[in-house]
Amino acid sequence: MKYLNKKTLRLKKKMINSNEGDELKDPMDRYEQWMKRKETKLSRGGKYERSHNKKVGNIVNRNIDKRYNVAQKTIERISRNLKEEWVDSIKTSKGKLFDIFVNPTPKELSELEDFVRFIVDWKNKKIYVFDHFLLHKIAADKLKIPYNPNKYFPYYFGISKIKNGKLIKLSELLKILKSKPEEKEWLNKYFINLITVKEEWVDTITSRYGRESKGKTFDIFVNPTPKELNELGQLRIIIDRNNKKLYVFDYKLLHADAARRLKFPYSEEHDDKNYIFSYGKSYRGKIVLGEWIKTQLTDKEDWLKKYLTDYETEV
């Protein structure tokens, strides 16, 4: 008989004294049968444990699936919102990737470079904006828009600069809006101070004089708002005393050119006292005047106070 330790002998004795397996004459056979039954029970327990783990795993997987579906729906919802702003990406022949946005938000515009190109779709009231390194023709081909930069309708192709999440208005665009004033309302969302331009903007002038400014165009504004003044910095001014109007423009545009366009009499001696020609500098939405012009103003020019500031600075 095989040697058995004390524990095995006790189990053997127990099996022999039990009623199970009386038909087995050999005590070792009965012992082996008992051990098989025990292993069977253990195996069934293991099966249950595996089944239980499988059920738990299924529950966990279902929860993960639910969270994934929620996340997927969120992504789709965000994508739908972005669709109003993002159109497509274009990869140029040099391997650079550029995004095209339609009717972008100020946040989207702020994330672009300082200079951008844009296409105005007048019919559908859409404006497409993209990096200035991406040419208009390439973007137009991608958007399936006929490219004709010499025409303003039905599409207008322009280049602008971004400031405070908006595009800076162009003199050429302002001319177009003169014939289509109804378009200002929706475009004002993307351009700085476009709605009130009629009250402030006079015209665009091509400079005939000056080494730096000859051939360049400049805007002239009348009774400007603080926002308009902040965009100018160093400026020239013309005061129309009779009509109580203040004309301002970039200092690079000479008084002679501005006076000629406005049909004001101009001479170096300033013989006509109805007009004052001078210089200034914008500061926090107002104009700082030089000492000479202060001596020319009288009590009749009280209407100018809303445009002036006493801040002392060198002009």
C-alpha positions in Angstrom: 0.0 0.0 0.0 1.2 3.5 -0.8 2.5 5.4 2.2 -0.1 8.0 3.4 0.4 10.8 5.8 -1.8 11.4 8.9 -4.2 13.7 7.2 -4.7 11.3 4.3 -5.3 8.4 6.8 -7.9 10.4 8.6 -9.7 11.0 5.4 -9.4 7.4 4.4 -10.8 6.3 7.8 -13.7 8.7 7.3 -14.5 7.4 3.9 -14.3 3.8 5.1 -16.7 4.5 8.0 -19.1 6.4 5.8 -22.0 4.7 4.0 -21.0 6.1 0.6 -19.3 3.7 -1.7 -20.1 0.5 0.2 -20.1 -1.3 -3.0 -16.4 -0.6 -3.4 -14.4 -3.2 -1.5 -11.0 -1.5 -1.8 -10.8 1.4 0.7 -8.4 3.2 -1.7 -11.0 3.1 -4.4 -13.6 4.7 -2.1 -11.0 7.3 -1.1 -10.2 8.2 -4.7 -14.0 8.4 -5.5 -14.4 10.9 -2.6 -11.5 13.0 -3.9 -13.0 13.1 -7.4 -16.3 14.3 -6.0 -14.5 17.0 -4.0 -12.6 18.1 -7.1 -15.9 18.2 -9.0 -17.4 20.5 -6.4 -14.4 22.8 -6.6 -14.5 22.8 -10.4 -18.2 23.8 -10.3 -17.3 26.6 -7.9 -14.7 27.8 -10.3 -17.1 27.7 -13.1 -19.5 29.8 -11.1 -16.7 32.2 -10.3 -15.8 32.5 -13.9 -19.5 33.0 -14.8 -19.8 35.7 -12.1 -16.8 37.5 -13.4 -18.2 37.3 -16.9 -21.4 38.9 -15.8 -19.6 41.7 -13.9 -17.4 42.2 -17.0 -20.5 42.5 -19.2 -22.0 45.1 -16.8 -18.7 47.1 -16.8 -18.6 46.9 -20.6 -22.2 48.0 -20.9 -21.4 51.1 -18.7 -18.4 51.8 -20.8 -20.5 51.5 -24.0 -23.0 54.0 -22.5 -20.3 56.5 -21.7 -18.8 56.1 -25.1 -22.2 56.7 -26.8 -22.7 59.9 -24.7 -19.2 61.0 -25.6 -19.8 60.2 -29.3 -23.0 62.2 -29.3 -21.2 65.1 -27.6 -18.5 65.1 -30.3 -21.2 65.0 -33.0 -23.0 67.9 -31.4 -19.7 69.9 -31.2 -19.0 69.0 -34.8 -22.4 70.3 -35.9 -21.6 73.6 -34.2 -18.2 73.8 -35.7 -19.7 73.2 -39.1 -21.1 76.7 -39.0 -17.5 78.0 -38.6 -15.2 75.5 -40.2 -15.5 74.4 -43.8 -12.5 72.4 -44.9 -8.7 72.1 -44.7 -6.5 72.6 -47.7 -3.1 71.1 -48.1 -0.9 73.2 -50.6 1.7 71.8 -52.9 4.4 72.8 -50.3 2.7 70.6 -47.7 1.2 73.3 -45.5 -2.3 72.8 -44.1 -4.7 75.7 -44.0 -8.3 75.9 -42.5 -11.2 77.8 -44.1 -13.8 79.2 -41.8 -17.3 80.4 -42.7 -19.0 83.1 -40.6 -16.4 82.7 -37.9 -16.8 83.9 -34.3 -14.5 86.5 -32.7 -12.7 83.7 -30.9 -12.0 81.9 -34.2 -10.7 85.1 -35.8 -8.4 85.8 -32.9 -6.8 82.4 -33.3 -5.8 83.3 -36.9 -2.8 85.3 -38.0 -2.9 89.1 -38.0 -3.5 89.2 -41.8 -6.1 87.1 -43.4 -7.9 86.7 -46.8 -11.6 86.5 -47.0 -14.4 85.9 -49.6 -17.8 87.5 -49.3 -20.7 85.5 -50.7 -23.4 88.2 -51.1 -26.2 86.0 -52.2 -25.9 83.5 -49.2 -24.7 86.1 -46.7 -21.5 84.1 -45.9 -17.9 85.2 -45.4 -15.1 82.7 -45.7 -11.9 83.6 -43.8 -8.5 81.9 -44.0 -4.8 82.5 -43.6 -3.3 85.1 -45.9 -0.7 82.6 -47.1 -3.5 80.6 -48.8 -4.2 82.2 -52.1 -7.8 83.3 -53.0 -7.7 81.1 -56.2 -6.9 77.9 -54.3 -9.6 78.6 -51.7 -12.1 79.4 -54.4 -11.4 76.2 -56.2 -11.9 74.2 -53.0 -15.2 76.0 -52.3 -16.3 75.7 -55.9 -16.6 79.5 -56.2 -15.8 81.2 -59.5 -12.6 83.2 -59.1 -12.7 86.7 -60.5 -10.9 89.3 -58.3 -11.8 92.2 -60.7 -15.5 91.9 -59.9 -17.2 92.7 -56.7 -20.3 90.6 -57.3 -21.5 87.9 -56.7 -18.3 87.4 -54.7 -15.9 89.8 -53.2 -12.2 88.8 -52.6 -10.3 90.9 -50.0 -7.4 91.0 -47.6 -7.7 92.5 -44.1 -6.2 92.6 -40.7 -7.7 91.2 -37.5 -8.1 93.4 -34.4 -10.1 92.5 -31.2 -11.6 89.5 -32.9 -12.9 91.4 -35.9 -11.8 92.3 -39.4 -10.7 95.9 -40.1 -13.0 97.5 -42.7 -11.5 98.4 -46.1 -12.1 101.5 -48.1 -12.9 99.4 -51.1 -15.5 97.4 -49.2 -17.1 100.7 -47.9 -17.5 101.9 -51.5 -19.3 98.6 -52.3 -21.6 99.0 -49.3 -22.6 102.4 -50.5 -24.6 100.7 -53.3 -25.6 97.8 -51.0 -26.4 99.4 -47.6 -28.7 96.5 -46.7 -25.6 94.2 -46.4 -24.1 96.2 -43.6 -26.2 94.6 -40.9 -24.9 91.0 -41.2 -21.3 92.1 -42.2 -21.1 94.3 -39.1 -20.7 91.1 -37.0 -17.4 90.5 -38.7 -16.0 94.0 -39.3 -15.2 96.7 -36.8 -17.8 99.5 -36.5 -19.3 98.9 -40.0 -22.9 100.1 -39.1 -21.9 103.6 -38.1 -19.5 104.1 -40.9 -21.8 106.4 -42.9 -21.8 108.9 -40.1 -18.0 108.9 -39.8 -16.4 108.0 -43.1 -16.2 110.6 -45.8 -14.1 109.1 -48.6 -10.8 107.4 -49.5 -8.1 109.6 -51.1 -5.1 108.7 -53.1 -2.1 110.8 -51.9 -0.4 112.8 -54.6 2.4 114.1 -52.4 4.9 112.9 -49.9 7.9 110.6 -50.2 6.3 107.8 -48.1 2.6 108.3 -48.9 2.6 109.1 -52.7 0.2 106.8 -54.5 -1.2 105.3 -51.2 -4.9 105.5 -50.2 -6.1 107.0 -46.9 -9.5 107.3 -45.3 -11.0 110.6 -44.1 -13.4 110.6 -41.1 -15.8 113.3 -39.9 -16.7 113.7 -36.2 -15.1 110.3 -35.4 -16.0 108.1 -32.5 -13.3 107.1 -29.9 -12.8 103.7 -31.7 -12.0 105.4 -35.0 -9.5 107.8 -33.3 -7.8 104.9 -31.5 -7.1 103.3 -34.9 -5.3 106.4 -36.3 -2.7 107.3 -33.7 -0.7 110.2 -35.2 -3.2 112.3 -37.3 -3.9 115.5 -39.1 -7.1 117.5 -38.6 -9.2 120.0 -40.4 -11.8 122.0 -38.4 -14.8 123.4 -40.3 -15.9 126.2 -38.0 -19.1 127.1 -39.9 -20.5 123.6 -40.1 -19.1 122.4 -36.8 -17.3 119.4 -38.3 -14.0 117.8 -37.4 -12.2 115.9 -40.2 -9.4 113.6 -39.2 -7.1 111.4 -41.2 -3.7 109.7 -41.1 -0.8 112.1 -40.7 0.9 110.7 -43.9 -1.9 112.2 -46.0 -1.1 115.9 -46.5 -3.6 118.7 -45.8 -3.4 119.8 -49.4 -4.7 116.4 -50.7 -7.5 116.3 -48.1 -8.6 119.9 -48.7 -8.7 119.3 -52.4 -11.0 116.3 -52.0 -13.2 118.1 -49.5 -13.3 121.2 -51.7 -11.9 123.4 -48.9 -9.7 126.4 -49.6 -6.1 125.7 -48.6 -3.0 127.7 -48.5 0.2 127.6 -46.5 -0.6 130.9 -44.9 -4.1 129.7 -43.7 -5.8 132.9 -44.9 -9.3 131.5 -44.6 -10.3 131.7 -40.9 -13.3 129.4 -41.4 -11.0 126.4 -41.5 -8.2 125.3 -39.1 -5.5 122.9 -40.4 -3.4 121.3 -37.7 -1.9 118.1 -36.2 -2.9 115.9 -33.3 -2.4 112.5 -31.6 -5.1 110.1 -30.4 -5.1 109.1 -26.8 -7.8 106.9 -25.3 -10.3 107.7 -27.9 -9.7 111.5 -27.9 -7.3 114.0 -29.6 -4.4 115.7 -28.0 -3.8 119.0 -29.7 -0.5 121.0 -30.1 0.0 124.3 -28.4 -0.4 126.4 -31.6 -3.9 125.2 -32.4 -5.0 125.8 -28.8 -4.4 129.5 -29.3 -6.6 129.5 -32.4 -9.7 128.1 -30.7 -12.4 130.3 -29.2 -15.5 129.8 -27.1 -17.4 129.1 -30.3 -15.5 125.8 -30.6 -17.0 124.4 -27.4 -18.5 121.6 -29.6 -15.0 120.3 -30.0 -14.6 119.4 -26.3 -16.1 115.9 -26.8 -13.2 115.1 -29.1 -10.4 116.6 -27.1 -8.4 115.8 -24.0 -6.1 117.9 -21.8 -3.6 115.0 -21.5 -0.2 116.6 -22.0 2.0 114.9 -24.5 4.4 115.8 -27.3 2.6 116.1 -30.7 
